[in-house]
């Protein structure tokens, strides 16, 4: 969360309602240990896979779910759709509302992953990855309009034709620039060195949400290993990077300003 005092994770640990559930844990301060994780329960979690939670200021939660539209069939748009729910002051969650399907909205016949909301002077944008337009996951952005989030557009500078570019997370820096972390299994970084293996975490910057993104840079051996690093998330102040590695959660602290 923006204040750094709560963390939302996806897990199939004991007590899960279905294939995968969303859980949360709290702490008293940034330097305090995390408390016990708790299952968010229904209506967030179902007997189907629910994952990629992204908390948003104002007690909102974006997430991805494979729940069927009619209770029996496949996911309404495809293989995992993006939903939005709000927590009441009493702690309960509203019935999740699915974002619209393409061509009117960002959900596609493919599987969407890792919705990341950003509010800027240019407008409100939702970043995510999907394989709705091809065999591999690519990075997309959707713009909030009068009727909700519109159809997503691929960010070519961050996407590759032959590799999986997945699970973006974006924050607005103090100077107004956008900073994105995402995972990719592309074989080189910077065009000079081999990637570390599996999925690695990359970083890119831009002054404009839909274009101008810098060439992604691999975060290097301090973060990446021969394993799978994914679902990277920057803290609101950009000082901490949270990410998954082969099923566990890690944190890396940033040295320097950016």
Residue pairs with C-beta under 8 A, 6 or more apart in sequence:
1 7
1 8
1 55
2 55
2 57
2 236
3 236
4 30
4 235
4 236
4 237
4 240
5 26
5 27
5 28
5 29
5 30
6 24
6 25
6 26
6 27
6 55
7 24
7 25
7 34
7 242
7 249
8 22
8 23
8 24
8 53
8 54
8 55
8 61
9 22
9 23
9 24
9 25
9 37
9 53
9 249
10 20
10 21
10 22
10 23
10 50
10 51
10 52
10 53
11 20
11 21
11 23
11 37
12 19
12 20
12 21
13 23
13 37
15 21
15 39
16 39
16 45
17 39
17 41
17 42
17 45
17 46
17 47
18 45
18 46
18 47
18 48
18 49
18 50
19 47
19 48
19 49
19 66
20 49
20 50
20 51
21 39
21 40
21 45
21 50
22 39
22 40
22 44
22 45
22 50
22 51
22 53
22 61
22 63
23 37
23 38
23 39
23 40
24 37
24 38
24 40
24 53
25 34
25 35
25 36
25 37
25 38
26 34
26 35
27 33
27 34
27 35
39 45
40 93
43 85
43 93
43 94
43 95
43 96
44 50
44 61
44 63
44 85
44 93
44 96
46 65
46 67
48 65
48 66
48 67
48 68
49 65
49 66
49 80
50 63
50 64
50 65
50 66
50 67
51 63
51 64
51 65
51 80
52 62
52 63
52 64
52 113
52 114
52 115
52 167
52 231
53 61
53 62
53 63
54 61
54 62
54 63
54 114
54 115
54 116
54 117
54 169
55 61
56 62
56 117
58 86
59 86
59 87
59 88
60 84
60 85
60 86
60 87
61 84
61 85
61 86
61 87
61 93
62 82
62 83
62 84
62 115
62 116
62 117
62 126
63 82
63 83
63 85
63 96
63 115
64 80
64 81
64 82
64 83
64 111
64 112
64 113
64 114
64 115
65 75
65 80
65 81
65 83
65 96
66 75
66 79
66 80
66 81
67 75
68 74
68 75
68 76
69 75
69 76
69 98
75 81
76 98
76 101
76 107
77 98
77 101
77 102
77 107
77 108
77 109
78 107
78 108
78 109
78 110
78 111
78 112
78 132
79 109
79 110
79 111
80 111
80 112
80 113
81 98
81 99
81 101
81 107
81 112
82 98
82 99
82 106
82 107
82 112
82 115
82 126
82 128
83 96
83 97
83 98
83 99
84 96
84 97
84 99
85 93
85 94
85 95
85 96
85 97
86 93
86 94
87 93
87 94
88 94
98 107
99 105
99 106
99 107
99 126
99 148
99 149
100 106
100 107
100 148
100 149
101 107
101 108
102 108
102 109
102 132
102 151
102 152
103 151
104 147
104 150
104 151
105 142
105 148
105 149
105 150
105 151
106 112
106 126
106 128
106 130
106 140
106 142
106 149
106 150
106 151
106 152
108 130
108 132
108 133
108 152
109 132
110 130
110 131
110 132
110 133
111 130
111 131
111 132
111 137
112 128
112 129
112 130
112 132
113 128
113 129
113 130
113 137
113 166
113 167
114 128
114 129
114 166
114 167
114 168
114 169
114 182
114 231
115 126
115 127
115 128
116 126
116 127
116 128
116 168
116 169
116 170
117 124
117 125
117 126
117 127
118 124
118 125
118 126
118 127
118 170
118 171
118 172
118 178
118 209
119 172
120 172
120 178
120 209
121 176
122 208
122 209
123 143
123 144
123 209
124 143
124 144
125 141
125 142
125 143
125 144
125 170
125 209
125 210
126 141
126 142
126 144
126 149
126 152
127 139
127 140
127 141
127 168
127 169
127 170
127 180
127 209
128 139
128 140
128 141
128 142
128 152
128 168
129 137
129 138
129 139
129 140
129 165
129 166
129 167
129 168
129 182
130 137
130 138
130 140
130 152
131 137
131 138
133 154
134 161
136 160
136 161
136 162
136 163
136 164
136 165
137 164
137 165
137 166
138 154
138 155
138 158
138 159
138 160
138 165
139 154
139 155
139 158
139 159
139 165
139 168
139 180
139 182
140 152
140 153
140 154
140 155
141 152
141 153
141 155
141 209
141 210
142 149
142 150
142 151
142 152
142 153
143 149
143 150
143 209
143 210
144 150
153 210
155 210
155 211
155 213
157 204
157 211
157 212
157 213
157 214
157 215
158 165
158 168
158 180
158 182
158 204
158 213
158 216
159 165
160 184
160 186
163 184
163 185
163 186
163 187
164 183
164 184
164 185
164 199
165 182
165 183
165 184
165 186
166 182
166 183
166 184
166 199
166 230
167 182
167 183
167 230
167 231
167 232
168 180
168 181
168 182
169 180
169 181
169 182
169 231
169 232
169 233
169 234
170 178
170 179
170 180
171 178
171 179
171 234
171 236
171 238
172 178
172 179
173 179
173 238
173 258
176 207
177 205
177 206
177 207
178 205
178 206
178 207
178 208
178 209
179 203
179 204
179 205
179 234
179 238
179 258
180 203
180 204
180 205
180 206
180 213
181 201
181 202
181 203
181 219
181 232
181 233
181 234
181 241
181 243
182 201
182 202
182 204
182 216
182 232
183 199
183 200
183 201
183 202
183 229
183 230
183 231
183 232
184 195
184 199
184 200
184 202
184 216
185 195
185 198
185 199
185 200
186 195
187 194
187 195
188 194
188 195
189 195
189 200
189 202
189 216
189 217
189 218
190 215
190 217
190 218
193 218
195 218
195 224
196 218
196 221
196 224
196 225
196 226
197 224
197 225
197 226
197 227
198 225
198 226
198 227
198 228
198 229
199 228
199 229
199 230
200 218
200 219
200 223
200 224
200 229
201 218
201 219
201 223
201 224
201 229
201 230
201 232
201 241
201 243
202 216
202 217
202 218
202 219
203 216
203 217
203 219
204 213
204 214
204 215
204 216
204 217
205 213
205 214
206 212
206 213
206 214
218 224
219 241
222 252
223 229
223 241
223 243
223 252
225 245
227 245
227 246
228 244
228 245
228 246
229 243
229 244
229 245
230 243
230 244
231 243
231 244
232 241
232 242
232 243
233 241
233 242
233 243
234 240
234 241
234 242
235 241
235 242
238 254
238 258
239 253
239 254
240 251
240 252
240 253
240 254
241 251
241 252
241 253
241 254
242 249
242 250
242 251
243 249
243 250
243 251
243 252
244 250
